[in-house]
Amino acid sequence: MTKFSCIKCSYRFELKRELPPKVCPYCGKEGGVRREQGAEEILRDVDNSRE
Ligand SMILES: [Zn+2]
């Protein structure tokens, strides 16, 4: 599960996918949904970008 949050309404939710949906399921804001990243996930992404 990947955690997402909306930059407009701060609605937080989880989905079984990596990419965020185009619109927020709560307020309908287009392009407002971002992945939530903890410290471990950020480190993992840095490692992946080196490959
Ligand atoms: Zn929203």
PDB file of the backbone (N, CA, C, O) and the ligand in Angstrom, with CONECT records:
HET     ZN  A 101       1
ATOM      1  N   MET A   1       0.842  -1.203   0.000  1.00  0.00           N
ATOM      2  CA  MET A   1       0.000   0.000   0.000  1.00  0.00           C
ATOM      3  C   MET A   1       0.876   1.251   0.000  1.00  0.00           C
ATOM      4  O   MET A   1       1.887   1.323   0.698  1.00  0.00           O
ATOM      5  N   THR A   2       0.469   2.217  -0.785  1.00  0.00           N
ATOM      6  CA  THR A   2       1.185   3.485  -0.846  1.00  0.00           C
ATOM      7  C   THR A   2       0.312   4.592  -0.264  1.00  0.00           C
ATOM      8  O   THR A   2      -0.879   4.683  -0.563  1.00  0.00           O
ATOM      9  N   LYS A   3       0.926   5.435   0.577  1.00  0.00           N
ATOM     10  CA  LYS A   3       0.169   6.518   1.195  1.00  0.00           C
ATOM     11  C   LYS A   3       0.199   7.758   0.311  1.00  0.00           C
ATOM     12  O   LYS A   3       1.232   8.126  -0.250  1.00  0.00           O
ATOM     13  N   PHE A   4      -0.972   8.391   0.205  1.00  0.00           N
ATOM     14  CA  PHE A   4      -1.087   9.623  -0.562  1.00  0.00           C
ATOM     15  C   PHE A   4      -1.755  10.677   0.300  1.00  0.00           C
ATOM     16  O   PHE A   4      -2.459  10.361   1.259  1.00  0.00           O
ATOM     17  N   SER A   5      -1.525  11.945  -0.059  1.00  0.00           N
ATOM     18  CA  SER A   5      -2.235  13.025   0.604  1.00  0.00           C
ATOM     19  C   SER A   5      -2.507  14.140  -0.400  1.00  0.00           C
ATOM     20  O   SER A   5      -1.785  14.310  -1.383  1.00  0.00           O
ATOM     21  N   CYS A   6      -3.568  14.894  -0.125  1.00  0.00           N
ATOM     22  CA  CYS A   6      -3.965  15.987  -1.011  1.00  0.00           C
ATOM     23  C   CYS A   6      -3.398  17.302  -0.481  1.00  0.00           C
ATOM     24  O   CYS A   6      -3.508  17.602   0.708  1.00  0.00           O
ATOM     25  N   ILE A   7      -2.790  18.084  -1.380  1.00  0.00           N
ATOM     26  CA  ILE A   7      -2.183  19.345  -0.940  1.00  0.00           C
ATOM     27  C   ILE A   7      -3.239  20.410  -0.673  1.00  0.00           C
ATOM     28  O   ILE A   7      -2.963  21.411  -0.013  1.00  0.00           O
ATOM     29  N   LYS A   8      -4.450  20.195  -1.187  1.00  0.00           N
ATOM     30  CA  LYS A   8      -5.491  21.193  -0.997  1.00  0.00           C
ATOM     31  C   LYS A   8      -6.269  20.980   0.304  1.00  0.00           C
ATOM     32  O   LYS A   8      -6.410  21.896   1.114  1.00  0.00           O
ATOM     33  N   CYS A   9      -6.771  19.753   0.488  1.00  0.00           N
ATOM     34  CA  CYS A   9      -7.639  19.502   1.641  1.00  0.00           C
ATOM     35  C   CYS A   9      -6.955  18.640   2.700  1.00  0.00           C
ATOM     36  O   CYS A   9      -7.533  18.383   3.756  1.00  0.00           O
ATOM     37  N   SER A  10      -5.717  18.189   2.425  1.00  0.00           N
ATOM     38  CA  SER A  10      -4.949  17.380   3.366  1.00  0.00           C
ATOM     39  C   SER A  10      -5.568  16.013   3.624  1.00  0.00           C
ATOM     40  O   SER A  10      -5.225  15.347   4.601  1.00  0.00           O
ATOM     41  N   TYR A  11      -6.463  15.602   2.768  1.00  0.00           N
ATOM     42  CA  TYR A  11      -7.058  14.271   2.890  1.00  0.00           C
ATOM     43  C   TYR A  11      -5.983  13.209   2.653  1.00  0.00           C
ATOM     44  O   TYR A  11      -5.218  13.293   1.693  1.00  0.00           O
ATOM     45  N   ARG A  12      -5.932  12.213   3.535  1.00  0.00           N
ATOM     46  CA  ARG A  12      -4.908  11.173   3.418  1.00  0.00           C
ATOM     47  C   ARG A  12      -5.576   9.823   3.197  1.00  0.00           C
ATOM     48  O   ARG A  12      -6.605   9.511   3.796  1.00  0.00           O
ATOM     49  N   PHE A  13      -4.961   9.029   2.318  1.00  0.00           N
ATOM     50  CA  PHE A  13      -5.535   7.723   2.000  1.00  0.00           C
ATOM     51  C   PHE A  13      -4.448   6.812   1.459  1.00  0.00           C
ATOM     52  O   PHE A  13      -3.338   7.255   1.164  1.00  0.00           O
ATOM     53  N   GLU A  14      -4.782   5.526   1.331  1.00  0.00           N
ATOM     54  CA  GLU A  14      -3.827   4.550   0.821  1.00  0.00           C
ATOM     55  C   GLU A  14      -4.404   3.824  -0.380  1.00  0.00           C
ATOM     56  O   GLU A  14      -5.603   3.554  -0.445  1.00  0.00           O
ATOM     57  N   LEU A  15      -3.530   3.512  -1.333  1.00  0.00           N
ATOM     58  CA  LEU A  15      -3.945   2.774  -2.515  1.00  0.00           C
ATOM     59  C   LEU A  15      -2.932   1.685  -2.821  1.00  0.00           C
ATOM     60  O   LEU A  15      -1.767   1.779  -2.435  1.00  0.00           O
ATOM     61  N   LYS A  16      -3.390   0.641  -3.526  1.00  0.00           N
ATOM     62  CA  LYS A  16      -2.484  -0.435  -3.918  1.00  0.00           C
ATOM     63  C   LYS A  16      -1.818  -0.100  -5.249  1.00  0.00           C
ATOM     64  O   LYS A  16      -1.831  -0.911  -6.176  1.00  0.00           O
ATOM     65  N   ARG A  17      -1.241   1.086  -5.342  1.00  0.00           N
ATOM     66  CA  ARG A  17      -0.555   1.503  -6.561  1.00  0.00           C
ATOM     67  C   ARG A  17       0.489   2.539  -6.198  1.00  0.00           C
ATOM     68  O   ARG A  17       0.408   3.186  -5.154  1.00  0.00           O
ATOM     69  N   GLU A  18       1.478   2.689  -7.081  1.00  0.00           N
ATOM     70  CA  GLU A  18       2.573   3.615  -6.809  1.00  0.00           C
ATOM     71  C   GLU A  18       2.232   5.039  -7.230  1.00  0.00           C
ATOM     72  O   GLU A  18       2.591   5.997  -6.545  1.00  0.00           O
ATOM     73  N   LEU A  19       1.536   5.177  -8.364  1.00  0.00           N
ATOM     74  CA  LEU A  19       1.255   6.508  -8.886  1.00  0.00           C
ATOM     75  C   LEU A  19       0.020   7.108  -8.237  1.00  0.00           C
ATOM     76  O   LEU A  19      -0.971   6.409  -8.023  1.00  0.00           O
ATOM     77  N   PRO A  20       0.071   8.393  -7.924  1.00  0.00           N
ATOM     78  CA  PRO A  20      -1.089   9.051  -7.330  1.00  0.00           C
ATOM     79  C   PRO A  20      -2.198   9.226  -8.355  1.00  0.00           C
ATOM     80  O   PRO A  20      -1.919   9.389  -9.543  1.00  0.00           O
ATOM     81  N   PRO A  21      -3.456   9.195  -7.913  1.00  0.00           N
ATOM     82  CA  PRO A  21      -4.574   9.454  -8.829  1.00  0.00           C
ATOM     83  C   PRO A  21      -4.544  10.902  -9.312  1.00  0.00           C
ATOM     84  O   PRO A  21      -3.981  11.776  -8.653  1.00  0.00           O
ATOM     85  N   LYS A  22      -5.158  11.146 -10.471  1.00  0.00           N
ATOM     86  CA  LYS A  22      -5.119  12.489 -11.052  1.00  0.00           C
ATOM     87  C   LYS A  22      -5.912  13.489 -10.226  1.00  0.00           C
ATOM     88  O   LYS A  22      -5.557  14.665 -10.151  1.00  0.00           O
ATOM     89  N   VAL A  23      -6.978  13.019  -9.610  1.00  0.00           N
ATOM     90  CA  VAL A  23      -7.786  13.933  -8.814  1.00  0.00           C
ATOM     91  C   VAL A  23      -7.966  13.381  -7.407  1.00  0.00           C
ATOM     92  O   VAL A  23      -7.983  12.168  -7.198  1.00  0.00           O
ATOM     93  N   CYS A  24      -8.099  14.291  -6.447  1.00  0.00           N
ATOM     94  CA  CYS A  24      -8.324  13.900  -5.066  1.00  0.00           C
ATOM     95  C   CYS A  24      -9.711  13.264  -4.933  1.00  0.00           C
ATOM     96  O   CYS A  24     -10.699  13.836  -5.395  1.00  0.00           O
ATOM     97  N   PRO A  25      -9.792  12.081  -4.303  1.00  0.00           N
ATOM     98  CA  PRO A  25     -11.085  11.407  -4.157  1.00  0.00           C
ATOM     99  C   PRO A  25     -12.013  12.128  -3.185  1.00  0.00           C
ATOM    100  O   PRO A  25     -13.208  11.834  -3.138  1.00  0.00           O
ATOM    101  N   TYR A  26     -11.491  13.047  -2.429  1.00  0.00           N
ATOM    102  CA  TYR A  26     -12.303  13.753  -1.434  1.00  0.00           C
ATOM    103  C   TYR A  26     -12.810  15.101  -1.957  1.00  0.00           C
ATOM    104  O   TYR A  26     -14.013  15.359  -1.940  1.00  0.00           O
ATOM    105  N   CYS A  27     -11.889  15.964  -2.425  1.00  0.00           N
ATOM    106  CA  CYS A  27     -12.291  17.309  -2.854  1.00  0.00           C
ATOM    107  C   CYS A  27     -12.289  17.462  -4.376  1.00  0.00           C
ATOM    108  O   CYS A  27     -12.812  18.443  -4.903  1.00  0.00           O
ATOM    109  N   GLY A  28     -11.693  16.480  -5.088  1.00  0.00           N
ATOM    110  CA  GLY A  28     -11.714  16.530  -6.537  1.00  0.00           C
ATOM    111  C   GLY A  28     -10.665  17.445  -7.148  1.00  0.00           C
ATOM    112  O   GLY A  28     -10.718  17.727  -8.345  1.00  0.00           O
ATOM    113  N   LYS A  29      -9.711  17.914  -6.347  1.00  0.00           N
ATOM    114  CA  LYS A  29      -8.649  18.782  -6.824  1.00  0.00           C
ATOM    115  C   LYS A  29      -7.783  18.041  -7.848  1.00  0.00           C
ATOM    116  O   LYS A  29      -7.268  16.961  -7.560  1.00  0.00           O
ATOM    117  N   GLU A  30      -7.626  18.617  -9.035  1.00  0.00           N
ATOM    118  CA  GLU A  30      -6.817  17.983 -10.067  1.00  0.00           C
ATOM    119  C   GLU A  30      -5.335  18.215  -9.815  1.00  0.00           C
ATOM    120  O   GLU A  30      -4.907  19.348  -9.597  1.00  0.00           O
ATOM    121  N   GLY A  31      -4.563  17.152  -9.844  1.00  0.00           N
ATOM    122  CA  GLY A  31      -3.126  17.263  -9.653  1.00  0.00           C
ATOM    123  C   GLY A  31      -2.720  17.618  -8.235  1.00  0.00           C
ATOM    124  O   GLY A  31      -1.577  18.004  -7.989  1.00  0.00           O
ATOM    125  N   GLY A  32      -3.661  17.488  -7.294  1.00  0.00           N
ATOM    126  CA  GLY A  32      -3.367  17.887  -5.925  1.00  0.00           C
ATOM    127  C   GLY A  32      -2.894  16.751  -5.043  1.00  0.00           C
ATOM    128  O   GLY A  32      -2.533  16.964  -3.886  1.00  0.00           O
ATOM    129  N   VAL A  33      -2.895  15.545  -5.585  1.00  0.00           N
ATOM    130  CA  VAL A  33      -2.525  14.389  -4.773  1.00  0.00           C
ATOM    131  C   VAL A  33      -1.039  14.096  -4.903  1.00  0.00           C
ATOM    132  O   VAL A  33      -0.495  14.009  -6.004  1.00  0.00           O
ATOM    133  N   ARG A  34      -0.400  13.947  -3.752  1.00  0.00           N
ATOM    134  CA  ARG A  34       1.035  13.657  -3.730  1.00  0.00           C
ATOM    135  C   ARG A  34       1.278  12.410  -2.885  1.00  0.00           C
ATOM    136  O   ARG A  34       0.531  12.117  -1.952  1.00  0.00           O
ATOM    137  N   ARG A  35       2.322  11.697  -3.225  1.00  0.00           N
ATOM    138  CA  ARG A  35       2.739  10.557  -2.394  1.00  0.00           C
ATOM    139  C   ARG A  35       3.303  11.071  -1.088  1.00  0.00           C
ATOM    140  O   ARG A  35       4.027  12.065  -1.055  1.00  0.00           O
ATOM    141  N   GLU A  36       2.966  10.386  -0.022  1.00  0.00           N
ATOM    142  CA  GLU A  36       3.590  10.710   1.255  1.00  0.00           C
ATOM    143  C   GLU A  36       4.842   9.864   1.388  1.00  0.00           C
ATOM    144  O   GLU A  36       4.811   8.653   1.168  1.00  0.00           O
ATOM    145  N   GLN A  37       5.944  10.507   1.750  1.00  0.00           N
ATOM    146  CA  GLN A  37       7.182   9.765   1.879  1.00  0.00           C
ATOM    147  C   GLN A  37       7.778   9.922   3.261  1.00  0.00           C
ATOM    148  O   GLN A  37       8.004  11.035   3.737  1.00  0.00           O
ATOM    149  N   GLY A  38       8.030   8.788   3.899  1.00  0.00           N
ATOM    150  CA  GLY A  38       8.752   8.807   5.152  1.00  0.00           C
ATOM    151  C   GLY A  38      10.237   8.833   4.865  1.00  0.00           C
ATOM    152  O   GLY A  38      10.639   8.738   3.705  1.00  0.00           O
ATOM    153  N   ALA A  39      11.067   8.961   5.896  1.00  0.00           N
ATOM    154  CA  ALA A  39      12.515   9.057   5.724  1.00  0.00           C
ATOM    155  C   ALA A  39      13.068   7.812   5.035  1.00  0.00           C
ATOM    156  O   ALA A  39      13.945   7.925   4.178  1.00  0.00           O
ATOM    157  N   GLU A  40      12.578   6.645   5.388  1.00  0.00           N
ATOM    158  CA  GLU A  40      13.092   5.414   4.797  1.00  0.00           C
ATOM    159  C   GLU A  40      12.773   5.344   3.310  1.00  0.00           C
ATOM    160  O   GLU A  40      13.597   4.902   2.509  1.00  0.00           O
ATOM    161  N   GLU A  41      11.598   5.773   2.958  1.00  0.00           N
ATOM    162  CA  GLU A  41      11.209   5.720   1.548  1.00  0.00           C
ATOM    163  C   GLU A  41      12.042   6.679   0.717  1.00  0.00           C
ATOM    164  O   GLU A  41      12.400   6.365  -0.419  1.00  0.00           O
ATOM    165  N   ILE A  42      12.355   7.847   1.270  1.00  0.00           N
ATOM    166  CA  ILE A  42      13.169   8.814   0.537  1.00  0.00           C
ATOM    167  C   ILE A  42      14.560   8.222   0.289  1.00  0.00           C
ATOM    168  O   ILE A  42      15.098   8.352  -0.810  1.00  0.00           O
ATOM    169  N   LEU A  43      15.140   7.578   1.293  1.00  0.00           N
ATOM    170  CA  LEU A  43      16.454   6.961   1.134  1.00  0.00           C
ATOM    171  C   LEU A  43      16.405   5.869   0.072  1.00  0.00           C
ATOM    172  O   LEU A  43      17.329   5.731  -0.729  1.00  0.00           O
ATOM    173  N   ARG A  44      15.328   5.098   0.070  1.00  0.00           N
ATOM    174  CA  ARG A  44      15.205   4.016  -0.898  1.00  0.00           C
ATOM    175  C   ARG A  44      15.130   4.585  -2.314  1.00  0.00           C
ATOM    176  O   ARG A  44      15.721   4.033  -3.242  1.00  0.00           O
ATOM    177  N   ASP A  45      14.395   5.703  -2.475  1.00  0.00           N
ATOM    178  CA  ASP A  45      14.276   6.309  -3.800  1.00  0.00           C
ATOM    179  C   ASP A  45      15.623   6.818  -4.287  1.00  0.00           C
ATOM    180  O   ASP A  45      15.924   6.722  -5.476  1.00  0.00           O
ATOM    181  N   VAL A  46      16.436   7.356  -3.390  1.00  0.00           N
ATOM    182  CA  VAL A  46      17.768   7.835  -3.769  1.00  0.00           C
ATOM    183  C   VAL A  46      18.609   6.666  -4.270  1.00  0.00           C
ATOM    184  O   VAL A  46      19.320   6.789  -5.268  1.00  0.00           O
ATOM    185  N   ASP A  47      18.527   5.537  -3.577  1.00  0.00           N
ATOM    186  CA  ASP A  47      19.283   4.379  -4.013  1.00  0.00           C
ATOM    187  C   ASP A  47      18.848   3.930  -5.398  1.00  0.00           C
ATOM    188  O   ASP A  47      19.680   3.585  -6.238  1.00  0.00           O
ATOM    189  N   ASN A  48      17.558   3.937  -5.628  1.00  0.00           N
ATOM    190  CA  ASN A  48      17.044   3.499  -6.932  1.00  0.00           C
ATOM    191  C   ASN A  48      17.526   4.395  -8.057  1.00  0.00           C
ATOM    192  O   ASN A  48      17.770   3.920  -9.166  1.00  0.00           O
ATOM    193  N   SER A  49      17.668   5.696  -7.784  1.00  0.00           N
ATOM    194  CA  SER A  49      18.018   6.635  -8.846  1.00  0.00           C
ATOM    195  C   SER A  49      19.469   6.470  -9.284  1.00  0.00           C
ATOM    196  O   SER A  49      19.859   6.977 -10.336  1.00  0.00           O
ATOM    197  N   ARG A  50      20.268   5.768  -8.489  1.00  0.00           N
ATOM    198  CA  ARG A  50      21.670   5.578  -8.851  1.00  0.00           C
ATOM    199  C   ARG A  50      21.846   4.466  -9.877  1.00  0.00           C
ATOM    200  O   ARG A  50      22.873   4.392 -10.552  1.00  0.00           O
ATOM    201  N   GLU A  51      20.859   3.620  -9.989  1.00  0.00           N
ATOM    202  CA  GLU A  51      21.007   2.477 -10.891  1.00  0.00           C
ATOM    203  C   GLU A  51      20.873   2.859 -12.353  1.00  0.00           C
ATOM    204  O   GLU A  51      20.975   1.998 -13.228  1.00  0.00           O
TER     205      GLU A  51
HETATM  206 ZN    ZN A 101      -8.346  16.996  -1.689  1.00  0.00          ZN2+
END
